[in-house]
Amino acid sequence: MKKLFTSTATAVGGREGRVRSESGVVDVALAMPGPNASKEASNPEELFAAGYAACFDSALNMVAMMSNVKHGGSEVTAHVSLNKDERNYVLSVEMDVLVKGLDEASARSLVNEAHQVCPYSNATRGNIDVNFSVRTA
C-alpha cells in the first residue's frame, strides 16, 4: 500500500478539552454534547460527521466523473449518533445525500458506488451502522 499523506491532530483533555491539528487549521474546544452544551465547542461525533460528509461527497463526485455521469451538484449531510447498548458506546451514521439533476435510480447508483470507494465508508463497514437517504432535485 502506498501512503498518500498523513494528517495529525492531538487531543488534550478528552471530551472536555481541545483538539488541534498539526497544521493549526483545526483548533477546536471540545465539550460534552447535550441541551446545555457550549455553542463555542464541538465534540468528536460532530468532527467525525464533518470528515465523513466531506469525504463521501468527494467520493460521489469522483465516481460520477469516472462514469461520465453529469449532475447538477451534490450535498452530503452526515448525522453521527453516539449510542449505548448493554455494554458499550457505539456510533451510527445516517447519511442524507442530495444529488441534483439526476433521477433517483441514477443518484442511488452513484451513492452505492461511492460507498464502495470512500475511505470513511471502508473504515466503518462492518463496524458501525451506516444508512443512506438519497434525494434528487
C-alpha positions as CSV (number, residue, x, y, z in Angstrom):
1,M,0.0,0.0,0.0
2,K,1.3,3.4,-0.9
3,K,0.8,6.1,1.7
4,L,-0.5,9.3,0.1
5,F,-0.3,11.6,3.1
6,T,-0.8,11.7,6.9
7,S,-2.9,14.2,8.8
8,T,-2.1,14.6,12.5
9,A,-4.2,16.0,15.3
10,T,-3.7,16.0,19.1
11,A,-6.4,16.0,21.7
12,V,-5.8,17.1,25.3
13,G,-8.5,16.8,28.0
14,G,-10.7,14.3,26.1
15,R,-14.4,15.4,25.6
16,E,-13.9,18.4,27.8
17,G,-10.6,19.6,26.3
18,R,-9.3,20.7,23.0
19,V,-8.1,19.2,19.7
20,R,-5.6,20.8,17.4
21,S,-4.3,19.7,14.0
22,E,-0.6,19.8,13.4
23,S,-1.1,22.5,10.7
24,G,-3.1,24.6,13.2
25,V,-6.0,24.9,10.8
26,V,-8.2,22.9,13.2
27,D,-8.1,24.2,16.7
28,V,-11.3,23.3,18.4
29,A,-12.6,23.4,22.0
30,L,-14.5,20.2,23.0
31,A,-17.4,19.8,25.3
32,M,-20.0,17.2,26.1
33,P,-23.0,17.3,23.8
34,G,-26.5,17.8,25.1
35,P,-29.0,20.5,25.7
36,N,-26.6,22.6,27.9
37,A,-23.6,22.1,25.5
38,S,-21.5,25.1,24.8
39,K,-22.1,26.8,21.5
40,E,-18.4,27.6,21.4
41,A,-17.3,23.9,21.4
42,S,-17.5,20.8,19.3
43,N,-17.5,17.1,20.1
44,P,-15.8,14.1,18.5
45,E,-19.1,13.0,16.7
46,E,-19.5,16.4,15.1
47,L,-15.9,16.3,13.9
48,F,-16.4,12.8,12.5
49,A,-19.6,13.8,10.8
50,A,-17.8,16.7,9.1
51,G,-15.0,14.5,7.9
52,Y,-17.3,11.7,6.7
53,A,-19.6,14.1,4.8
54,A,-16.7,15.8,3.0
55,C,-15.0,12.5,2.1
56,F,-18.2,10.9,0.9
57,D,-19.2,14.0,-1.2
58,S,-15.7,13.8,-2.8
59,A,-16.1,10.1,-3.5
60,L,-19.5,10.6,-5.0
61,N,-18.2,13.3,-7.4
62,M,-15.1,11.2,-8.3
63,V,-17.4,8.2,-9.1
64,A,-19.6,10.4,-11.2
65,M,-16.7,11.8,-13.1
66,M,-15.1,8.4,-13.7
67,S,-18.5,7.1,-15.0
68,N,-19.1,10.2,-17.2
69,V,-22.3,11.0,-15.2
70,K,-23.1,14.7,-15.2
71,H,-25.2,16.1,-12.4
72,G,-26.1,19.5,-11.1
73,G,-24.2,19.3,-7.8
74,S,-24.3,17.2,-4.6
75,E,-24.7,17.8,-0.9
76,V,-24.0,15.3,1.8
77,T,-25.1,15.6,5.4
78,A,-23.8,13.1,7.9
79,H,-25.7,12.6,11.2
80,V,-23.4,10.8,13.6
81,S,-25.1,9.4,16.7
82,L,-23.4,8.2,19.9
83,N,-25.5,5.2,21.2
84,K,-25.2,3.0,24.2
85,D,-26.1,-0.7,24.1
86,E,-26.0,-3.1,27.1
87,R,-22.2,-2.9,27.5
88,N,-20.6,-0.3,25.1
89,Y,-20.9,3.0,23.5
90,V,-21.3,2.7,19.7
91,L,-21.6,5.1,16.8
92,S,-24.2,5.0,14.0
93,V,-24.4,7.2,10.9
94,E,-27.3,8.4,8.8
95,M,-26.1,9.9,5.5
96,D,-28.5,12.3,3.7
97,V,-27.3,12.6,0.1
98,L,-28.8,15.1,-2.3
99,V,-27.8,14.7,-6.0
100,K,-29.2,17.4,-8.3
101,G,-30.1,16.8,-11.9
102,L,-30.4,13.0,-11.8
103,D,-33.3,10.6,-11.4
104,E,-33.5,8.7,-8.1
105,A,-32.2,5.4,-9.6
106,S,-29.1,7.1,-11.1
107,A,-28.4,9.0,-7.9
108,R,-28.8,5.9,-5.8
109,S,-26.4,4.0,-8.1
110,L,-23.8,6.8,-7.6
111,V,-24.2,6.7,-3.8
112,N,-23.8,2.9,-3.8
113,E,-20.6,3.2,-5.9
114,A,-19.3,6.0,-3.7
115,H,-19.9,3.9,-0.6
116,Q,-17.5,1.3,-2.0
117,V,-14.6,3.7,-2.6
118,C,-15.0,6.3,0.2
119,P,-12.2,5.8,2.8
120,Y,-14.6,6.6,5.7
121,S,-17.1,4.1,4.3
122,N,-14.4,1.5,4.1
123,A,-13.3,2.2,7.6
124,T,-16.8,2.0,9.1
125,R,-18.0,-1.0,7.0
126,G,-18.8,-3.9,9.3
127,N,-18.0,-1.8,12.4
128,I,-20.9,0.6,12.7
129,D,-24.3,1.0,11.1
130,V,-24.3,3.4,8.1
131,N,-27.7,4.1,6.4
132,F,-28.3,6.3,3.4
133,S,-31.2,8.5,2.4
134,V,-30.9,9.6,-1.3
135,R,-32.8,12.7,-2.6
136,T,-32.8,14.3,-6.0
137,A,-33.7,17.8,-7.1
